Amino acid sequence: MGIRTEERVTVIQGVLGLGVMLAAFITSAGIPVKPSSIEALRTVQLLSGLICGAISFAIFTQGWIMFTEKLSRQRLYSAVLFFLLGALDVLYTAGIGQIRLFGLETGPGLTAALLMIASAVCPIGMLFIFSVPDRQISGKHKFIVLLGTALVSAAGIVLLYTYQKYLPVSWLESHLQVPGRIAICIAVLGLHAAAITSILYRYRHERPPAAMMVNRALMFMMMGFPLLMLADPAEVGYMHAVGSVYLVISYYFVLKGVYHLTIDEPFRVQQAVEARMEYMAYHDDLTGLPNLRRLKQMLAALIDSDNKHEPVRAGVAVININRFKAINDSLGYSAGDQLLRELGDRLKGLLLSGEEVFRMGEDEFAVLFSVPDGVSGFEKRAEQMLESVNPSVRIDDTEFHISLSMGLSLYPEDGQSVDQLIQYADMAVHHAKEHDLVFIRYTETMKKRTQSKVELENDMRKALLRGEFFLEYQPQFSLQTGKMVGMEALVRWNHPKRGLISPGEFIPLAEESGLIVPLGEWVLRTACRDTRNWQIQGYEPVCVSVNLSMRQFRQYNLADKVDAILREVGLEADYLELEVTESMTFDIETALSQLQSLKRLGVHISIDDFGTGYSSLNYLKNLPIDRLKIDRSFVKEVMLDGNDAAIVSTITTMAHHLKLKVTAEGVENEEQLNFLREQNCHEGQGYLFSRPVPAAVLESQFLSRLAG
């Protein structure tokens, strides 16, 4: 029931109650009570008193026992208040029924006093309850309040029974004392009005059902008390009966209000919390889409419904955002989050009947297809959805174009279980990314290849401990003098079962798994140690070049690690050159800080594979670098492709103007060598001079001993 509805019901019930009250006054004054009706009216009055007592103790039970771990001041004080009112109602009912409780007699003065006390205590208690701040209370506070109320109440009741003969009851014995009773009524009604006003003010911004119920109760108490107080105490009439019924109604509303406060509202709150938890368990916080857990649940339901009479077919497509990490790193996580939300909305807008999109986590989404018939139908629908995604995304007033890859697995052709279907679709999308494909369906070959990668990764972890890696060195020569001036350290892996494994196979896997960091440190330490040993043996000192991986370059303490290795092996920093790629300088601020830290050590810095990256030439004048290494792809076709020749010439000329050294990689014939000499390229490296060779071969064939 809405808040406005509660207010309307309260007003309507108040108006009806007031009308019945006035009718009771008129009826009592104009229509005499028949002798046959007196007993019935007395019974109504007696039953009403008993019901009021029973409701009071029910209110006490609800507020005291239920939800004790969340007991608040309002609940506790309401429970204690109606415990006291219940006791007063029982005593009042015993008085009007002339019942001797525990042998104690209740006279008319005490009966009237009990009615007035109960009528005053209720609004005073409500005024106090809704005036003090509501907060959680301790168990100790709970028992102190109950014990204190019980002791004070017991003492007061004992005093009333003991000294009831001293109560001033003469004003109750005839109609001549009506003004006195009116004055008491006005005072009690004022207390009720104050309590109602306090509740309305406290909840002026909202009208919770519990508060409105309490207001209704106070309204009926206001109307019932005058009927009981102003009626002739010597006679039983309609005013007594109606007044007693009004008290029952008021207590019922309090009971209902306490029910809302202690049972209904906590139950609804618990329901809302459970619904929220249920939603969070099966939905992604960022995009609001169903998550992986929900995908597994729906896919399991589809597979479980498969039977001979109605066979089920389903497809799971995993969609991955290409180069999402680069977007996150360059534009920030907020931009990445915006992209994920936008893509989620676009995929959701492309869904047909029987399809659902899910957020898998990180940069992956999944789509569940359950409608197309046949393998080709699923494949066409998946590709159609992928092609329908608008690749243009605006982030922070800048338009970007994204590319997606999709992998698809089908039930029952590709997998028979939920985990298999999701795993195979994920396997397919990663296969698509590795091979620059937009869409591919899972095949058994992918599984074997993935298993092979996992095995290779495990072997790689052991290889570091077993010493299966070794270095080869490719010498670098001055193109003007023909003298060896440096060497590049290249890591190799001699697998105990598979033999030599190509770096093109294990280096990307090391990057992906994070093993490149310990492997890179091993390469750096070994290369520095070999170089220092050759110096100690009397060979002419030359600089050794070591490649840094992206993961290594991003280490916050990279400079400290390099310095520690140089100190450990005793090699001067001037004989170490660290090679980074253009892509590592994409974030210019981070790259500048990292390179400056390395340069302070005294090492040389070169840009490897120059010309294949994405950076602007403008960064060259800002970064602390010493050398450019022209990528082998340009050198290879330099005599056949005019564009490659122009690129090599431009890079060399630019390097000279910037006072940078230039090394050409992949020099394989004399024509290339002569062209590079004409362009004043400083150094060359390639098969024309030497393939990468083991340390022993480099020592015996290329290193020169210093003159004695």
C-alpha positions as CSV (number, residue, x, y, z in Angstrom):
1,M,0.0,0.0,0.0
2,G,1.4,3.4,-1.0
3,I,2.1,6.3,1.4
4,R,-0.7,8.5,0.0
5,T,-3.1,5.6,0.3
6,E,-2.2,5.1,4.0
7,E,-2.9,8.8,4.6
8,R,-6.3,8.6,2.9
9,V,-7.3,5.5,4.9
10,T,-6.2,7.2,8.1
11,V,-8.4,10.3,7.4
12,I,-11.4,8.2,6.3
13,Q,-11.2,5.9,9.4
14,G,-10.9,9.0,11.6
15,V,-14.0,10.6,10.2
16,L,-16.0,7.4,10.5
17,G,-14.8,6.9,14.1
18,L,-15.7,10.5,15.0
19,G,-19.2,10.0,13.5
20,V,-19.8,6.8,15.5
21,M,-18.5,8.6,18.7
22,L,-21.0,11.4,18.2
23,A,-23.8,8.9,17.5
24,A,-22.9,7.1,20.8
25,F,-23.2,10.4,22.7
26,I,-26.6,11.2,21.2
27,T,-27.9,7.6,21.7
28,S,-26.7,7.5,25.3
29,A,-28.5,10.8,26.1
30,G,-31.8,10.2,24.3
31,I,-32.4,6.4,24.4
32,P,-32.5,4.6,27.7
33,V,-30.8,1.2,27.9
34,K,-33.2,-1.7,28.3
35,P,-32.7,-3.9,31.3
36,S,-32.2,-6.9,29.0
37,S,-29.3,-5.1,27.2
38,I,-27.4,-4.2,30.3
39,E,-25.7,-7.6,30.7
40,A,-24.8,-7.7,27.0
41,L,-23.2,-4.2,27.2
42,R,-21.4,-5.2,30.4
43,T,-20.1,-8.4,28.6
44,V,-18.9,-6.3,25.7
45,Q,-17.1,-4.0,28.1
46,L,-15.5,-6.9,29.9
47,L,-14.5,-8.7,26.7
48,S,-13.0,-5.5,25.3
49,G,-10.9,-5.1,28.4
50,L,-9.6,-8.6,28.2
51,I,-8.9,-8.2,24.4
52,C,-7.0,-5.0,25.1
53,G,-4.9,-6.8,27.7
54,A,-4.2,-9.7,25.3
55,I,-3.3,-7.4,22.5
56,S,-0.9,-5.5,24.8
57,F,1.0,-8.6,25.7
58,A,1.0,-9.6,22.0
59,I,2.6,-6.3,21.2
60,F,5.1,-6.8,24.0
61,T,6.0,-10.3,22.7
62,Q,6.5,-9.0,19.1
63,G,8.7,-6.2,20.1
64,W,10.7,-8.1,22.8
65,I,11.3,-11.5,21.3
66,M,11.3,-11.1,17.6
67,F,14.4,-9.7,15.8
68,T,16.3,-9.4,19.1
69,E,19.6,-9.0,17.2
70,K,18.2,-5.9,15.6
71,L,16.4,-4.4,18.6
72,S,16.1,-0.7,18.5
73,R,14.9,1.9,21.0
74,Q,11.5,2.3,19.3
75,R,10.8,-1.5,19.4
76,L,12.1,-1.9,23.0
77,Y,10.2,1.1,24.4
78,S,7.0,0.1,22.6
79,A,7.2,-3.4,24.0
80,V,7.8,-2.1,27.5
81,L,5.0,0.5,27.2
82,F,2.4,-2.1,26.2
83,F,3.6,-4.5,28.8
84,L,2.6,-1.8,31.3
85,L,-0.6,-1.0,29.5
86,G,-1.5,-4.7,29.4
87,A,-1.1,-5.0,33.2
88,L,-3.2,-1.9,33.7
89,D,-5.9,-3.2,31.3
90,V,-6.1,-6.5,33.2
91,L,-6.5,-4.7,36.5
92,Y,-9.1,-2.3,35.0
93,T,-11.1,-5.2,33.5
94,A,-11.0,-7.0,36.9
95,G,-12.4,-3.8,38.5
96,I,-15.3,-3.3,36.1
97,G,-16.1,-7.1,36.3
98,Q,-15.8,-7.0,40.1
99,I,-13.2,-9.8,40.0
100,R,-10.9,-10.2,42.9
101,L,-7.3,-10.8,41.7
102,F,-5.2,-12.6,44.3
103,G,-7.9,-11.8,46.8
104,L,-7.6,-8.0,46.2
105,E,-10.7,-6.0,45.8
106,T,-10.9,-3.2,43.2
107,G,-13.1,-0.3,44.2
108,P,-14.7,2.2,41.8
109,G,-12.1,4.8,42.7
110,L,-9.2,2.5,41.8
111,T,-11.0,1.4,38.6
112,A,-11.4,5.0,37.4
113,A,-7.8,5.8,38.4
114,L,-6.5,2.8,36.4
115,L,-8.4,4.0,33.3
116,M,-7.0,7.5,33.7
117,I,-3.5,6.2,34.2
118,A,-3.6,3.9,31.2
119,S,-5.1,6.7,29.1
120,A,-2.4,9.1,30.1
121,V,0.5,6.6,30.0
122,C,-0.1,5.6,26.4
123,P,0.2,9.1,24.7
124,I,3.1,10.1,27.1
125,G,4.9,6.9,26.2
126,M,4.3,7.4,22.4
127,L,5.4,11.0,22.7
128,F,8.6,9.9,24.3
129,I,9.2,7.0,21.9
130,F,8.9,9.1,18.8
131,S,10.8,12.0,20.2
132,V,14.1,10.3,21.0
133,P,16.5,9.2,18.3
134,D,16.0,5.6,17.2
135,R,19.2,3.5,17.3
136,Q,20.3,0.0,18.0
137,I,20.6,-1.0,21.7
138,S,22.5,-3.6,23.6
139,G,21.2,-6.7,25.4
140,K,22.2,-5.1,28.7
141,H,20.2,-2.0,28.0
142,K,17.2,-4.2,27.1
143,F,17.1,-6.0,30.5
144,I,17.8,-2.9,32.5
145,V,14.8,-1.1,30.9
146,L,12.5,-4.2,31.4
147,L,13.6,-4.7,35.0
148,G,13.2,-1.0,35.8
149,T,9.8,-0.8,34.3
150,A,8.6,-4.0,36.1
151,L,9.8,-2.8,39.5
152,V,8.3,0.7,39.1
153,S,5.1,-0.7,37.8
154,A,4.8,-3.3,40.6
155,A,5.5,-0.7,43.2
156,G,2.9,1.8,41.8
157,I,0.2,-0.9,41.5
158,V,0.9,-2.1,45.1
159,L,0.6,1.5,46.3
160,L,-2.7,2.0,44.4
161,Y,-4.2,-1.1,45.9
162,T,-3.0,-0.3,49.3
163,Y,-4.2,3.3,49.5
164,Q,-7.2,3.1,47.1
165,K,-9.5,4.2,49.9
166,Y,-7.7,7.6,49.9
167,L,-8.4,8.2,46.2
168,P,-10.8,11.2,45.6
169,V,-13.8,9.5,44.0
170,S,-16.6,11.8,45.1
171,W,-16.6,13.5,41.7
172,L,-17.3,10.2,40.1
173,E,-20.5,9.4,41.9
174,S,-23.0,11.7,40.2
175,H,-23.5,13.9,37.1
176,L,-22.8,17.0,39.2
177,Q,-19.1,16.4,38.8
178,V,-19.2,16.3,35.0
179,P,-16.9,19.5,34.7
180,G,-14.2,17.7,36.6
181,R,-14.3,14.8,34.3
182,I,-14.3,17.1,31.3
183,A,-11.2,18.8,32.5
184,I,-9.4,15.4,32.8
185,C,-10.6,14.4,29.4
186,I,-9.2,17.7,27.9
187,A,-5.9,17.0,29.5
188,V,-5.6,13.5,28.3
189,L,-6.8,14.4,24.8
190,G,-4.1,17.1,24.8
191,L,-1.5,14.4,25.5
192,H,-2.8,12.3,22.6
193,A,-2.8,15.3,20.3
194,A,0.8,16.1,21.3
195,A,1.8,12.5,20.5
196,I,0.1,12.6,17.1
197,T,1.8,15.9,16.3
198,S,5.2,14.5,17.3
199,I,4.8,11.5,15.1
200,L,3.6,13.5,12.1
201,Y,6.5,16.0,12.5
202,R,9.1,13.2,12.8
203,Y,7.9,11.6,9.6
204,R,7.0,14.8,7.8
205,H,9.1,13.8,4.7
206,E,7.6,10.3,4.6
207,R,4.7,8.4,6.0
208,P,5.8,4.8,6.8
209,P,2.9,2.4,7.5
210,A,4.0,1.7,11.1
211,A,3.8,5.4,12.0
212,M,0.4,5.9,10.3
213,M,-0.9,2.8,12.2
214,V,0.2,4.3,15.5
215,N,-1.5,7.6,14.6
216,R,-4.8,5.8,13.9
217,A,-4.5,4.1,17.3
218,L,-4.0,7.4,19.1
219,M,-7.0,8.8,17.2
220,F,-9.3,6.0,18.4
221,M,-7.9,6.3,21.9
222,M,-8.8,10.0,21.8
223,M,-12.3,9.2,20.8
224,G,-12.8,6.2,23.1
225,F,-11.5,7.8,26.4
226,P,-14.2,10.6,26.5
227,L,-16.9,8.0,26.0
228,L,-15.7,6.0,29.0
229,M,-14.8,9.0,31.1
230,L,-17.9,11.1,30.6
231,A,-20.4,8.2,30.9
232,D,-22.3,7.9,34.2
233,P,-20.2,5.6,36.3
234,A,-23.3,4.3,38.1
235,E,-24.9,3.0,35.0
236,V,-23.9,0.7,32.1
237,G,-24.7,2.3,28.7
238,Y,-23.9,2.6,25.1
239,M,-21.1,5.0,25.8
240,H,-19.3,2.5,27.9
241,A,-19.6,-0.2,25.3
242,V,-18.5,2.0,22.3
243,G,-15.7,3.4,24.3
244,S,-14.4,-0.1,25.2
245,V,-14.7,-1.1,21.5
246,Y,-12.7,2.0,20.5
247,L,-9.9,1.0,22.9
248,V,-9.9,-2.5,21.3
249,I,-9.6,-0.9,17.8
250,S,-6.8,1.4,18.9
251,Y,-4.9,-1.5,20.4
252,Y,-5.4,-3.4,17.2
253,F,-3.9,-0.6,15.1
254,V,-0.9,-0.5,17.5
255,L,-0.5,-4.3,17.1
256,K,-0.6,-3.9,13.4
257,G,1.9,-1.0,13.5
258,V,4.3,-3.0,15.6
259,Y,3.8,-6.0,13.2
260,H,4.9,-3.7,10.4
261,L,7.8,-2.4,12.4
262,T,9.1,-5.7,13.8
263,I,8.0,-8.3,11.2
264,D,6.7,-6.9,7.9
265,E,9.3,-4.2,7.3
266,P,12.3,-6.3,8.4
267,F,11.0,-9.1,6.2
268,R,10.6,-6.7,3.2
269,V,14.1,-5.3,3.8
270,Q,15.5,-8.9,4.0
271,Q,13.7,-9.7,0.8
272,A,15.1,-6.6,-0.9
273,V,18.6,-7.5,0.4
274,E,18.3,-11.1,-0.9
275,A,17.0,-9.8,-4.2
276,R,19.9,-7.4,-4.5
277,M,22.4,-10.2,-3.6
278,E,20.7,-12.5,-6.1
279,Y,21.1,-9.8,-8.8
280,M,24.7,-9.1,-7.8
281,A,25.5,-12.8,-7.9
282,Y,24.3,-13.1,-11.5
283,H,25.1,-9.7,-13.0
284,D,28.1,-7.6,-13.8
285,D,28.4,-4.4,-11.7
286,L,29.9,-2.4,-14.5
287,T,27.7,-3.2,-17.5
288,G,24.6,-4.5,-15.7
289,L,24.7,-7.6,-18.0
290,P,24.4,-11.2,-16.8
291,N,27.7,-12.6,-15.8
292,L,29.6,-15.9,-16.3
293,R,27.7,-17.5,-13.4
294,R,24.4,-16.7,-15.1
295,L,25.7,-18.0,-18.5
296,K,26.6,-21.3,-16.9
297,Q,23.2,-21.5,-15.3
298,M,21.3,-20.9,-18.5
299,L,23.5,-23.1,-20.6
300,A,23.1,-25.9,-18.0
301,A,19.3,-25.5,-18.2
302,L,19.4,-25.8,-22.0
303,I,21.6,-28.9,-21.9
304,D,19.4,-30.5,-19.2
305,S,16.3,-30.0,-21.4
306,D,17.9,-31.9,-24.3
307,N,16.1,-35.2,-25.1
308,K,15.3,-37.5,-27.9
309,H,11.9,-35.9,-28.7
310,E,13.1,-32.3,-28.6
311,P,16.8,-32.2,-29.2
312,V,18.5,-28.9,-28.2
313,R,21.2,-27.1,-30.1
314,A,23.1,-24.2,-28.6
315,G,26.1,-22.0,-29.4
316,V,28.4,-20.0,-27.2
317,A,30.4,-17.2,-28.7
318,V,33.1,-15.3,-26.8
319,I,33.9,-11.8,-28.0
320,N,37.2,-10.2,-27.1
321,I,38.2,-6.5,-27.6
322,N,41.6,-6.4,-29.4
323,R,44.3,-4.2,-27.8
324,F,42.0,-3.4,-24.9
325,K,45.0,-3.3,-22.5
326,A,46.6,-0.6,-24.7
327,I,43.4,1.5,-24.4
328,N,43.4,1.1,-20.6
329,D,47.0,1.9,-20.3
330,S,46.9,5.0,-22.6
331,L,43.5,6.5,-21.8
332,G,42.9,5.3,-18.2
333,Y,40.6,2.8,-16.6
334,S,37.6,5.1,-16.7
335,A,37.8,5.2,-20.5
336,G,38.2,1.4,-20.6
337,D,35.1,1.1,-18.4
338,Q,33.2,3.5,-20.7
339,L,34.2,1.3,-23.7
340,L,33.0,-1.9,-22.0
341,R,29.6,-0.3,-21.1
342,E,29.1,1.0,-24.6
343,L,30.0,-2.4,-26.2
344,G,27.7,-4.2,-23.8
345,D,24.8,-2.0,-24.8
346,R,25.6,-2.4,-28.5
347,L,25.7,-6.2,-28.2
348,K,22.5,-6.2,-26.2
349,G,20.8,-4.1,-28.9
350,L,21.7,-6.7,-31.6
351,L,20.1,-9.7,-29.8
352,L,17.3,-11.6,-31.4
353,S,14.8,-13.9,-29.7
354,G,16.4,-16.8,-27.9
355,E,19.8,-14.9,-27.5
356,E,21.4,-13.4,-24.5
357,V,24.7,-11.5,-23.9
358,F,26.9,-11.8,-20.9
359,R,30.0,-10.1,-19.5
360,M,32.7,-12.7,-19.0
361,G,35.1,-10.4,-17.2
362,E,38.1,-8.2,-18.2
363,D,37.6,-7.4,-22.0
364,E,35.4,-10.4,-22.9
365,F,31.7,-10.8,-23.6
366,A,29.8,-14.0,-24.4
367,V,26.6,-14.5,-26.4
368,L,24.4,-17.6,-26.0
369,F,22.6,-18.6,-29.2
370,S,19.8,-21.2,-29.0
371,V,17.6,-20.6,-32.1
372,P,19.6,-21.2,-35.3
373,D,19.3,-24.7,-36.8
374,G,22.4,-26.4,-37.9
375,V,26.1,-25.6,-37.7
376,S,26.1,-23.2,-40.6
377,G,23.1,-21.3,-39.1
378,F,25.0,-20.7,-35.9
379,E,28.1,-19.6,-37.7
380,K,26.3,-17.2,-40.0
381,R,24.3,-15.7,-37.1
382,A,27.5,-15.2,-35.0
383,E,29.4,-13.6,-37.9
384,Q,26.4,-11.4,-38.7
385,M,26.2,-10.1,-35.1
386,L,30.0,-9.4,-35.1
387,E,29.8,-7.5,-38.4
388,S,26.8,-5.5,-37.1
389,V,28.7,-4.0,-34.1
390,N,29.5,-0.4,-34.9
391,P,33.3,-0.1,-34.4
392,S,33.3,3.7,-33.8
393,V,33.3,4.7,-30.1
394,R,33.5,8.2,-28.7
395,I,35.4,8.5,-25.5
396,D,36.0,11.9,-23.9
397,D,35.1,13.8,-27.1
398,T,37.5,11.6,-29.1
399,E,36.4,9.0,-31.6
400,F,38.1,5.6,-31.5
401,H,37.7,2.6,-33.7
402,I,37.8,-0.8,-32.0
403,S,38.2,-4.3,-33.5
404,L,36.7,-7.4,-32.1
405,S,37.5,-11.1,-32.3
406,M,35.0,-13.9,-31.8
407,G,35.3,-17.6,-31.0
408,L,32.4,-20.0,-31.3
409,S,31.7,-23.5,-29.9
410,L,28.5,-25.5,-30.5
411,Y,26.5,-28.0,-28.5
412,P,26.5,-30.9,-29.0
413,E,29.1,-30.9,-31.9
414,D,32.0,-29.4,-30.0
415,G,31.3,-30.1,-26.3
416,Q,28.9,-31.9,-24.1
417,S,29.2,-29.9,-20.9
418,V,28.8,-26.3,-19.8
419,D,32.5,-25.9,-18.9
420,Q,33.7,-27.5,-22.1
421,L,31.6,-25.2,-24.3
422,I,32.7,-22.0,-22.6
423,Q,36.3,-23.2,-22.5
424,Y,36.4,-24.1,-26.2
425,A,34.8,-20.8,-27.2
426,D,37.4,-18.9,-25.2
427,M,40.1,-21.0,-26.7
428,A,38.8,-20.2,-30.2
429,V,38.8,-16.5,-29.6
430,H,42.3,-16.5,-28.4
431,H,43.3,-18.5,-31.4
432,A,41.6,-15.9,-33.6
433,K,43.5,-13.1,-31.9
434,E,46.9,-14.9,-32.2
435,H,46.3,-15.4,-36.0
436,D,44.7,-11.9,-36.7
437,L,41.4,-13.4,-37.5
438,V,38.0,-11.8,-36.8
439,F,35.9,-15.0,-36.3
440,I,36.7,-18.7,-35.9
441,R,34.9,-21.8,-34.7
442,Y,36.6,-24.2,-32.3
443,T,38.4,-27.2,-33.6
444,E,40.1,-30.1,-31.9
445,T,43.5,-28.8,-33.1
446,M,43.1,-25.7,-30.9
447,K,42.8,-27.9,-27.9
448,K,45.9,-29.8,-28.7
449,R,47.8,-26.6,-29.3
450,T,46.6,-25.1,-26.1
451,Q,47.5,-28.2,-24.2
452,S,50.9,-28.0,-25.8
453,K,51.3,-24.4,-24.7
454,V,50.4,-25.3,-21.1
455,E,52.9,-28.1,-21.1
456,L,55.6,-25.8,-22.7
457,E,54.9,-23.2,-20.0
458,N,55.3,-25.8,-17.2
459,D,58.6,-27.0,-18.9
460,M,59.7,-23.4,-19.1
461,R,59.3,-22.9,-15.3
462,K,61.5,-26.0,-14.7
463,A,64.0,-25.0,-17.4
464,L,65.0,-21.9,-15.4
465,L,65.9,-24.1,-12.4
466,R,67.5,-26.8,-14.5
467,G,69.7,-24.5,-16.5
468,E,68.3,-25.4,-19.9
469,F,68.5,-21.9,-21.3
470,F,71.8,-20.6,-22.8
471,L,72.9,-17.5,-24.7
472,E,74.1,-17.0,-28.2
473,Y,75.8,-13.7,-29.3
474,Q,75.5,-12.0,-32.6
475,P,78.4,-9.7,-33.3
476,Q,77.9,-6.1,-34.5
477,F,80.5,-4.5,-36.8
478,S,81.5,-1.0,-37.8
479,L,80.5,-0.5,-41.5
480,Q,83.4,1.8,-42.0
481,T,86.3,-0.1,-40.3
482,G,84.9,-3.7,-40.4
483,K,85.9,-4.1,-36.7
484,M,83.6,-5.8,-34.2
485,V,82.3,-3.1,-31.9
486,G,79.5,-4.9,-30.0
487,M,77.3,-7.9,-29.7
488,E,73.7,-8.7,-29.0
489,A,72.8,-11.4,-26.4
490,L,70.0,-13.8,-27.6
491,V,68.4,-16.4,-25.4
492,R,68.1,-20.0,-26.6
493,W,66.3,-23.0,-25.1
494,N,67.6,-26.6,-25.3
495,H,64.6,-28.7,-24.3
496,P,65.6,-32.1,-22.9
497,K,63.0,-33.9,-25.1
498,R,62.2,-31.5,-28.0
499,G,65.7,-30.2,-28.5
500,L,66.2,-26.6,-29.6
501,I,63.0,-24.6,-29.4
502,S,62.6,-21.5,-31.5
503,P,62.6,-18.2,-29.6
504,G,59.5,-17.3,-31.7
505,E,57.7,-20.1,-29.9
506,F,58.7,-19.6,-26.3
507,I,59.3,-15.9,-26.0
508,P,55.6,-14.9,-26.7
509,L,54.6,-17.6,-24.2
510,A,57.0,-16.2,-21.6
511,E,55.5,-12.7,-22.1
512,E,52.0,-14.0,-21.8
513,S,52.7,-16.0,-18.6
514,G,54.9,-13.5,-16.9
515,L,58.0,-15.8,-17.0
516,I,59.7,-13.2,-19.2
517,V,60.6,-11.2,-16.1
518,P,62.8,-13.9,-14.4
519,L,64.0,-15.1,-17.8
520,G,64.9,-11.5,-18.7
521,E,66.8,-11.1,-15.5
522,W,68.7,-14.3,-16.1
523,V,69.6,-13.1,-19.6
524,L,70.8,-9.8,-18.3
525,R,72.9,-11.3,-15.5
526,T,74.4,-14.0,-17.8
527,A,75.3,-11.5,-20.6
528,C,76.9,-9.1,-18.1
529,R,78.8,-11.9,-16.4
530,D,80.1,-13.3,-19.8
531,T,81.2,-9.8,-20.9
532,R,83.0,-9.2,-17.6
533,N,84.7,-12.6,-17.7
534,W,86.0,-11.8,-21.3
535,Q,87.4,-8.5,-20.0
536,I,89.2,-10.3,-17.1
537,Q,90.6,-12.8,-19.6
538,G,92.2,-9.9,-21.5
539,Y,89.9,-9.6,-24.5
540,E,89.2,-6.1,-25.9
541,P,86.1,-4.7,-24.1
542,V,83.0,-4.4,-26.3
543,C,79.4,-3.4,-25.4
544,V,76.8,-6.1,-25.0
545,S,73.2,-5.4,-26.0
546,V,70.3,-7.0,-24.1
547,N,66.6,-6.8,-25.1
548,L,64.1,-5.6,-22.4
549,S,60.6,-7.1,-22.6
550,M,57.5,-4.9,-22.0
551,R,56.9,-6.5,-18.6
552,Q,60.5,-5.8,-17.6
553,F,60.3,-2.2,-18.8
554,R,57.2,-1.5,-16.7
555,Q,58.8,-2.6,-13.4
556,Y,59.0,0.3,-11.1
557,N,62.4,-0.8,-9.7
558,L,64.0,-1.8,-13.0
559,A,66.9,0.6,-12.6
560,D,67.6,-0.7,-9.2
561,K,67.7,-4.3,-10.5
562,V,70.0,-3.4,-13.4
563,D,72.3,-1.6,-11.0
564,A,72.4,-4.5,-8.6
565,I,73.3,-6.9,-11.4
566,L,76.1,-4.7,-12.7
567,R,77.5,-4.4,-9.2
568,E,77.2,-8.1,-8.6
569,V,79.2,-9.1,-11.7
570,G,81.5,-6.1,-11.6
571,L,80.7,-4.8,-15.1
572,E,80.9,-1.0,-15.8
573,A,77.6,0.4,-17.0
574,D,79.3,1.8,-20.1
575,Y,79.6,-1.7,-21.5
576,L,75.8,-2.5,-21.3
577,E,73.2,-1.4,-23.9
578,L,69.5,-2.0,-23.2
579,E,67.2,-2.4,-26.2
580,V,63.6,-1.3,-26.0
581,T,60.9,-1.2,-28.7
582,E,58.9,1.7,-30.0
583,S,55.7,0.3,-28.4
584,M,57.3,0.6,-25.0
585,T,57.5,4.4,-25.5
586,F,53.8,4.7,-26.3
587,D,53.2,6.2,-22.8
588,I,55.8,9.0,-23.2
589,E,55.7,10.2,-19.6
590,T,56.3,6.7,-18.1
591,A,58.9,5.8,-20.7
592,L,60.7,9.1,-20.1
593,S,60.9,8.5,-16.4
594,Q,62.1,4.9,-16.8
595,L,64.7,5.7,-19.4
596,Q,66.1,8.6,-17.4
597,S,66.5,6.3,-14.4
598,L,68.4,3.9,-16.5
599,K,70.6,6.6,-18.1
600,R,71.6,7.8,-14.7
601,L,73.3,4.4,-14.2
602,G,75.5,5.1,-17.3
603,V,74.1,2.4,-19.6
604,H,73.3,3.0,-23.3
605,I,69.7,2.9,-24.6
606,S,68.7,1.9,-28.1
607,I,65.4,1.7,-29.9
608,D,65.1,-1.8,-31.5
609,D,63.1,-2.5,-34.6
610,F,62.8,1.2,-35.3
611,G,60.2,2.2,-37.9
612,T,57.7,-0.6,-37.1
613,G,56.1,1.0,-34.1
614,Y,53.3,3.6,-33.6
615,S,55.1,6.5,-32.1
616,S,55.7,9.9,-33.5
617,L,59.2,11.0,-34.5
618,N,58.8,13.9,-32.1
619,Y,59.6,11.7,-29.1
620,L,63.2,11.1,-30.4
621,K,64.3,14.6,-29.3
622,N,62.9,14.1,-25.8
623,L,63.9,10.5,-24.9
624,P,67.4,9.9,-23.6
625,I,68.4,7.4,-26.3
626,D,71.8,6.7,-27.9
627,R,71.0,4.4,-30.9
628,L,68.4,3.5,-33.5
629,K,68.3,-0.1,-34.8
630,I,66.7,-0.2,-38.3
631,D,64.4,-3.2,-38.5
632,R,65.5,-6.1,-40.7
633,S,62.2,-5.8,-42.7
634,F,63.4,-2.6,-44.3
635,V,67.0,-3.7,-44.9
636,K,65.9,-7.0,-46.5
637,E,64.2,-5.3,-49.5
638,V,66.4,-2.2,-49.6
639,M,67.8,-3.0,-53.1
640,L,64.4,-4.1,-54.5
641,D,61.9,-1.7,-53.0
642,G,62.4,2.1,-53.4
643,N,60.2,2.8,-50.5
644,D,62.3,0.7,-48.1
645,A,65.4,2.4,-49.5
646,A,63.9,5.8,-48.8
647,I,62.9,4.7,-45.3
648,V,66.4,3.5,-44.4
649,S,67.9,6.7,-45.9
650,T,65.5,8.9,-44.0
651,I,66.1,7.1,-40.7
652,T,69.9,7.4,-41.1
653,T,69.9,11.0,-42.0
654,M,67.5,11.9,-39.2
655,A,69.7,10.0,-36.7
656,H,72.8,11.9,-37.8
657,H,71.0,15.2,-37.3
658,L,70.0,14.1,-33.8
659,K,73.5,12.8,-33.1
660,L,72.3,9.2,-32.7
661,K,74.1,6.1,-33.8
662,V,72.4,3.8,-36.3
663,T,72.7,0.0,-36.5
664,A,71.1,-1.9,-39.4
665,E,69.8,-5.4,-38.6
666,G,69.4,-8.2,-41.0
667,V,72.4,-7.4,-43.3
668,E,72.7,-10.4,-45.5
669,N,74.6,-9.5,-48.7
670,E,77.2,-7.1,-50.1
671,E,74.7,-4.9,-52.0
672,Q,72.9,-4.1,-48.8
673,L,76.2,-3.4,-47.0
674,N,77.3,-1.0,-49.8
675,F,74.0,0.8,-49.7
676,L,74.2,1.2,-45.9
677,R,77.7,2.5,-46.2
678,E,76.6,5.1,-48.7
679,Q,73.9,6.3,-46.2
680,N,76.6,6.6,-43.5
681,C,75.0,3.9,-41.4
682,H,77.4,3.3,-38.4
683,E,77.0,-0.4,-37.7
684,G,75.6,-3.5,-39.1
685,Q,74.4,-6.9,-37.8
686,G,73.3,-9.9,-39.8
687,Y,74.2,-13.2,-41.5
688,L,76.6,-11.4,-43.8
689,F,78.9,-10.9,-40.8
690,S,77.8,-13.9,-38.6
691,R,74.9,-15.8,-37.3
692,P,74.3,-15.8,-33.6
693,V,76.9,-18.1,-32.1
694,P,77.6,-19.7,-28.7
695,A,79.8,-17.9,-26.2
696,A,82.8,-20.2,-26.9
697,V,82.6,-19.5,-30.7
698,L,82.3,-15.8,-30.2
699,E,85.4,-15.9,-27.9
700,S,87.5,-17.9,-30.3
701,Q,86.5,-16.3,-33.6
702,F,85.5,-12.7,-32.9
703,L,87.0,-11.4,-29.7
704,S,90.4,-9.8,-29.9
705,R,92.9,-10.0,-27.1
706,L,94.4,-6.7,-26.0
707,A,98.0,-6.1,-27.0
708,G,100.3,-7.1,-24.1
